[in-house]
Amino acid sequence: MYAASTSKVIAAASLLLLLSCAKGPPRAQPIGEAFVGPAILKIRAEIPLNAASVATVKHGDRLEILQSRRRFLRVRTPSGIEGWTDERQLLAATDMASLRDLTTRAAKLPTQGVATTYATLNIHTQPVVSSPSFLQLNENEKFDLLQSIVIPRTDAPRKPLIPPAPKKPKAAKKKKEAEKSTKTPPPPLPKPPSPPADWLELSKSERDEVEAEASQAPPPPLAPRVDGWSLIRTPSGQSGWVLTRLIAMAIPDDVAQYAEGRRIVSYFALGSIQDSDLKKPIWLWTTTADSKQPWDFDSFRVFTWSLRRHRYETGYIERNLKGFSPVLVKDVELTTKGVVSSNPGFSVCMEKKDGQRVRREYALLGQTVRFSSERPCEAPLPPPTAQAPSPLPVATAPPDAPKPTLLDRLRSLFHK
């Protein structure tokens, strides 16, 4: 009997020792998961933006969602640190899968030239301004341009993470209305005098007649608002969408000066010319005067280097066409007097007057451009469709059962 009592006392003392050594409150149970959108994201100790940073996470890191307040979420990092961030900085699992699929498809697309930005540039998951931005490029960073499109402006708002609570019926308001209905109503007001029978004719003026005639004509339809977007690939291999108006092609200034206000859509080096100690590339570019048209460019031009004037000059040009990306730089076979030769060159997809798209190939012979052949153009890439970003899978955590107190544990130990 004495030994049993002693063992219970020892067990109770051990339990007290373990409870005293516990570090802090128990870990909160997650109510969902999300993934970091930006390249670098700082997790704050509190909700305010000026709160101290407690952790730094990278794009794609998985976070556990612990709590939600308006658009702010308390999360737990892979290392176990907890803090607050904005839900707009996070992506759902389906968003991450779509982004990986976009990067895989973009890796197979040929580049249409190197572009740059003159300010901080947000890269989006899809061609919608409100879509999540998962990466930022700094001023003067360079990247590959893969595809440019013009699509109607749309919105893809994220659905609320947690549905709003149903509004409670306003019992007090109903009670007041019931009390009003029981009171004696006031006496009715006397009827106002009726207007003359021809009051409409008397109130008309010449201005009213003119406005009435104008109102009968149907208003002109409003043109839909469109945005230009470009699919890009960063040096690290990540791909996403940026607004076309925020980027510029990084072709050298001694060629770009001849753009004459037109937007350079794509450019390529076809070869080079040696001028004393200088090695000057032969450039091909495509340009457009109107970025809102359904085609990508309306002219292309080849610049060669003049050894006599030591400057760039036009070696070949075609205008007033409807051209479509991609432009391909490749070796082209050219038949001259029955002899077939392979030469550096390029091919351009354009629309003929009958609406048929053909890919025309051109060969570069020294500094001379020669037409080689024509064949049907490949099927165009399907335009992307804007999809609403997936709501983060936040679930309501079940209420935790009340935890036994220290006194309850000791009682259960001694009553065994």
C-alpha positions in Angstrom: 0.0 0.0 0.0 2.8 2.4 0.9 4.7 1.5 -2.3 1.5 2.2 -4.4 1.1 5.6 -2.8 4.8 6.4 -3.3 4.6 5.6 -7.0 1.5 7.8 -7.4 3.3 10.7 -5.7 6.4 10.2 -8.0 4.1 10.1 -11.1 2.4 13.3 -10.0 5.7 15.1 -9.5 6.9 13.9 -12.9 3.7 15.2 -14.5 4.2 18.6 -12.8 7.8 18.7 -14.0 6.8 17.9 -17.6 4.1 20.6 -17.6 6.4 23.2 -16.2 9.0 22.5 -19.0 6.4 22.9 -21.8 7.2 25.8 -24.0 4.4 28.2 -24.8 0.8 27.5 -25.8 -0.1 24.5 -28.1 0.3 25.0 -31.9 -2.9 26.2 -33.7 -4.5 23.7 -36.1 -4.3 24.8 -39.8 -7.5 25.6 -41.6 -6.1 25.6 -45.1 -3.0 25.8 -47.2 -1.6 28.3 -49.7 1.6 28.9 -51.7 3.9 32.0 -51.8 3.3 34.1 -55.0 6.1 36.7 -55.1 9.7 35.8 -55.5 10.4 36.9 -51.9 7.7 37.5 -49.2 8.2 38.8 -45.7 6.0 37.4 -43.0 5.1 40.1 -40.4 4.6 39.6 -36.6 1.3 41.6 -36.8 -1.1 42.8 -39.4 0.1 46.4 -40.0 2.5 46.8 -42.9 5.1 48.5 -40.6 5.2 45.5 -38.2 8.5 43.7 -37.7 9.3 40.9 -40.1 9.6 37.4 -38.5 10.4 35.3 -41.5 11.1 35.4 -45.2 9.7 32.8 -47.7 10.2 32.2 -51.4 7.9 31.7 -54.4 6.2 28.3 -54.3 6.8 27.7 -50.5 3.8 26.0 -48.9 2.2 27.9 -46.0 -0.4 26.6 -43.5 -3.3 29.0 -43.0 -4.2 29.5 -39.3 -6.5 32.5 -39.1 -8.3 35.1 -41.3 -9.0 38.7 -40.7 -10.5 40.6 -43.7 -7.9 40.1 -46.4 -5.1 39.2 -44.0 -4.1 35.7 -43.1 -2.0 34.3 -40.2 0.2 31.6 -41.6 2.8 29.1 -40.5 6.0 28.8 -42.6 7.7 25.4 -43.4 10.1 26.2 -40.5 7.2 26.6 -38.1 7.3 30.4 -37.7 3.9 32.1 -37.5 3.0 35.5 -38.8 0.7 37.6 -41.0 0.5 38.4 -44.7 -1.9 39.6 -47.4 -4.0 37.0 -49.1 -3.3 38.7 -52.4 0.3 37.5 -52.1 -0.7 33.9 -52.0 -1.7 31.3 -54.6 -3.8 28.2 -54.4 -2.6 24.7 -55.4 -4.5 24.9 -58.7 -2.9 28.2 -59.5 0.6 26.7 -58.9 -0.3 23.8 -61.2 -1.5 26.2 -64.0 1.7 28.2 -63.6 3.9 25.1 -64.0 1.9 24.1 -67.1 2.4 27.6 -68.6 6.2 27.5 -67.9 6.4 24.0 -69.6 4.5 25.2 -72.7 6.5 28.5 -72.9 9.8 26.6 -72.8 9.0 25.2 -76.3 8.2 28.6 -77.9 10.8 30.4 -80.0 11.9 33.7 -78.7 10.9 36.8 -80.7 13.7 38.9 -79.3 15.0 40.2 -76.0 13.0 42.9 -74.2 13.6 45.1 -71.1 11.7 47.3 -68.7 12.3 50.8 -67.5 10.6 50.3 -64.2 9.6 47.6 -61.8 7.5 45.0 -63.7 4.9 42.6 -62.3 4.6 39.2 -64.0 1.1 37.8 -63.8 -0.2 34.3 -63.9 -2.6 35.2 -66.7 -3.3 38.2 -69.0 -5.6 40.0 -66.5 -4.5 42.9 -64.3 -6.2 41.6 -61.2 -4.6 38.1 -61.6 -1.9 37.2 -59.0 1.6 38.6 -59.6 4.1 35.9 -58.7 7.3 37.6 -59.8 8.8 41.1 -60.1 11.5 42.2 -62.5 13.7 45.2 -61.7 14.5 48.2 -63.9 16.6 47.3 -67.0 16.4 43.5 -66.4 16.2 41.6 -69.7 14.0 38.6 -70.7 12.8 36.8 -73.8 9.6 37.9 -75.5 7.6 34.8 -76.7 4.1 36.0 -77.8 2.0 39.2 -77.9 -1.8 39.3 -77.9 -4.6 41.9 -77.8 -7.6 40.7 -75.8 -10.7 42.4 -74.3 -10.2 43.8 -70.9 -11.6 41.4 -68.3 -11.5 40.9 -64.6 -10.8 37.7 -62.7 -11.6 38.6 -59.1 -10.7 36.1 -56.4 -13.7 34.7 -54.6 -13.9 35.4 -50.9 -11.9 32.8 -48.9 -14.6 32.4 -46.2 -18.3 33.0 -47.1 -19.7 36.0 -45.2 -21.9 35.2 -42.3 -25.6 35.4 -42.9 -27.2 38.7 -41.8 -29.3 38.4 -38.7 -32.9 39.7 -38.9 -33.3 43.1 -37.4 -35.8 42.3 -34.7 -35.6 45.8 -33.2 -36.6 47.4 -36.5 -39.6 45.0 -36.9 -40.7 45.8 -33.4 -40.7 49.5 -34.1 -42.7 49.0 -37.3 -45.2 46.9 -35.4 -45.6 49.6 -32.8 -46.1 52.2 -35.5 -48.8 50.2 -37.1 -50.8 50.1 -33.8 -50.8 53.9 -33.4 -53.7 56.0 -34.7 -52.8 57.2 -38.2 -52.8 61.0 -38.8 -55.7 62.5 -40.8 -55.3 62.5 -44.6 -53.9 65.6 -46.3 -56.2 67.5 -48.6 -55.9 66.8 -52.4 -53.7 69.2 -54.3 -55.3 71.2 -57.1 -55.1 69.4 -60.5 -53.0 70.9 -63.3 -54.6 72.3 -66.5 -55.4 69.7 -69.2 -52.7 71.1 -71.6 -49.9 71.5 -69.0 -47.5 69.4 -71.1 -47.9 71.6 -74.1 -47.5 74.7 -71.9 -44.3 73.5 -70.4 -42.5 72.6 -73.7 -39.7 74.8 -75.1 -37.6 74.8 -78.3 -34.8 73.1 -76.4 -37.0 70.3 -75.2 -38.1 69.6 -78.8 -34.4 69.5 -80.0 -33.5 67.1 -77.1 -36.5 64.9 -77.9 -35.4 64.6 -81.5 -31.8 63.8 -80.5 -33.0 61.2 -77.9 -34.7 59.2 -80.7 -31.4 58.5 -82.4 -29.7 55.4 -81.0 -26.4 56.1 -79.2 -23.3 54.8 -81.0 -22.0 51.5 -79.5 -19.0 51.8 -77.2 -15.9 50.1 -78.5 -14.8 47.3 -76.1 -11.7 48.2 -74.1 -8.7 46.0 -75.0 -5.3 45.4 -73.5 -2.0 44.2 -75.0 -0.3 41.4 -73.1 3.0 39.7 -73.8 4.1 36.2 -72.7 7.7 36.4 -71.5 10.4 34.0 -70.2 12.9 35.1 -67.6 16.6 34.0 -67.6 15.7 31.6 -64.8 13.2 29.9 -67.0 10.0 31.2 -65.4 7.2 32.4 -67.7 4.2 34.7 -67.2 2.2 37.6 -68.6 3.1 41.3 -68.6 1.4 44.4 -70.0 3.0 45.1 -73.5 3.0 48.8 -73.0 5.4 48.5 -70.0 8.2 46.8 -72.0 10.5 47.7 -74.8 12.5 45.6 -77.2 16.3 45.8 -76.4 17.5 46.2 -80.0 20.6 48.5 -80.2 20.0 52.2 -80.5 21.8 52.5 -83.8 18.9 50.4 -85.3 16.1 51.4 -83.0 16.4 55.1 -84.1 14.8 54.1 -87.4 11.5 53.0 -85.8 9.9 56.4 -86.5 7.3 56.0 -83.8 6.3 52.5 -84.7 6.3 49.7 -82.0 9.0 47.1 -82.6 7.2 43.7 -82.2 10.2 41.4 -82.7 13.8 41.4 -83.9 16.5 38.9 -84.8 20.2 38.8 -85.8 20.5 37.1 -89.2 24.3 37.3 -89.5 27.1 39.8 -89.3 29.4 42.0 -91.3 33.1 42.8 -90.5 34.0 46.5 -90.8 37.6 46.9 -89.8 37.6 46.2 -86.1 33.8 46.3 -85.8 31.5 43.3 -86.2 28.0 44.6 -87.0 25.0 42.3 -87.0 22.5 42.1 -89.8 19.1 42.8 -88.2 15.6 41.7 -89.1 12.7 43.4 -87.3 8.9 43.5 -87.4 6.9 46.6 -86.5 3.3 47.9 -86.2 1.7 51.3 -86.3 -1.4 50.2 -84.4 -1.0 47.9 -81.4 -4.8 47.3 -81.2 -5.2 45.3 -84.4 -5.8 41.5 -84.5 -2.6 40.9 -86.4 0.8 41.2 -84.7 2.8 43.4 -87.2 2.2 45.3 -90.5 5.7 45.5 -91.9 9.1 43.8 -91.7 12.6 45.1 -92.6 16.1 43.9 -92.9 19.0 46.2 -91.9 22.4 45.7 -93.4 25.7 47.6 -92.5 27.1 49.9 -95.2 30.9 49.5 -95.5 31.0 52.7 -97.5 28.9 54.9 -95.2 29.6 53.0 -92.0 25.9 53.0 -90.9 22.8 50.8 -91.1 20.7 50.9 -94.2 17.6 49.2 -95.4 18.4 46.0 -97.3 14.8 44.8 -97.7 11.4 45.9 -96.6 7.7 44.9 -97.0 4.9 47.1 -95.8 1.1 47.1 -95.5 0.8 43.4 -94.6 -1.0 41.4 -91.9 1.8 39.4 -90.2 1.5 36.9 -87.3 4.0 35.6 -84.8 6.2 33.7 -84.5 8.8 34.8 -87.0 11.4 32.0 -87.4 15.1 32.4 -88.1 16.3 29.2 -89.9 18.4 27.9 -92.8 16.4 28.3 -96.1 16.9 26.3 -99.3 17.2 28.5 -102.4 17.2 27.1 -105.9 19.3 29.1 -108.4 19.7 27.9 -112.0 18.7 24.4 -110.9 21.2 24.3 -108.0 19.8 24.0 -104.5 21.8 25.7 -101.7 21.2 26.2 -98.0 21.5 29.7 -96.8 20.8 31.6 -93.5 17.3 33.1 -93.7 13.9 33.6 -92.0 10.2 32.9 -92.5 7.2 35.1 -91.9 3.6 34.1 -91.5 1.2 36.6 -93.2 -2.4 36.8 -94.5 -3.1 37.1 -98.2 -5.9 39.1 -99.7 -8.2 36.0 -99.8 -7.7 35.5 -96.1 -5.4 32.5 -96.3 -2.4 32.5 -94.1 0.9 31.5 -95.7 4.5 31.2 -94.4 6.9 32.9 -96.8 10.6 32.0 -96.6 13.5 34.3 -97.4 17.2 33.5 -97.9 20.1 35.9 -97.0 22.8 35.9 -99.7 25.6 38.1 -98.2 23.6 41.3 -97.7 20.9 40.5 -100.2 17.5 39.1 -99.3 15.8 36.7 -101.8 12.3 35.2 -101.7 12.6 31.4 -101.6 9.3 29.6 -101.2 5.7 29.7 -99.8 3.7 27.2 -97.9 0.6 27.2 -95.6 1.1 28.7 -92.2 0.8 26.5 -89.1 -2.4 26.9 -87.0 -2.3 29.9 -84.7 -2.0 29.4 -81.0 -5.3 29.5 -79.2 -5.8 32.8 -77.3 -5.7 32.4 -73.5 -8.9 32.6 -71.6 -9.1 34.5 -68.3 -10.0 32.3 -65.4 -10.8 33.5 -61.9 -7.9 32.6 -59.5 -8.8 29.7 -57.4 -10.0 30.6 -53.9 -7.6 29.4 -51.3 -9.0 26.2 -49.7 -9.7 27.6 -46.2 -11.9 25.4 -44.1 -13.6 26.2 -40.8 -11.7 24.4 -38.1 -13.8 22.1 -35.8 -14.1 23.4 -32.2 -11.4 21.9 -30.0 -12.6 19.9 -27.0 -11.8 21.6 -23.7 -8.4 20.4 -22.5 -8.2 18.9 -18.9 -6.7 21.2 -16.3 -3.8 20.2 -14.1 -6.2 19.5 -11.2 -8.3 17.2 -13.4 -5.1 15.2 -14.4 -4.0 14.8 -10.8 -7.5 13.7 -9.8 -7.7 11.1 -12.5 -4.2 9.9 -11.5 -5.1 9.4 -7.9 -8.5 7.9 -8.5 -7.2 5.1 -10.7 
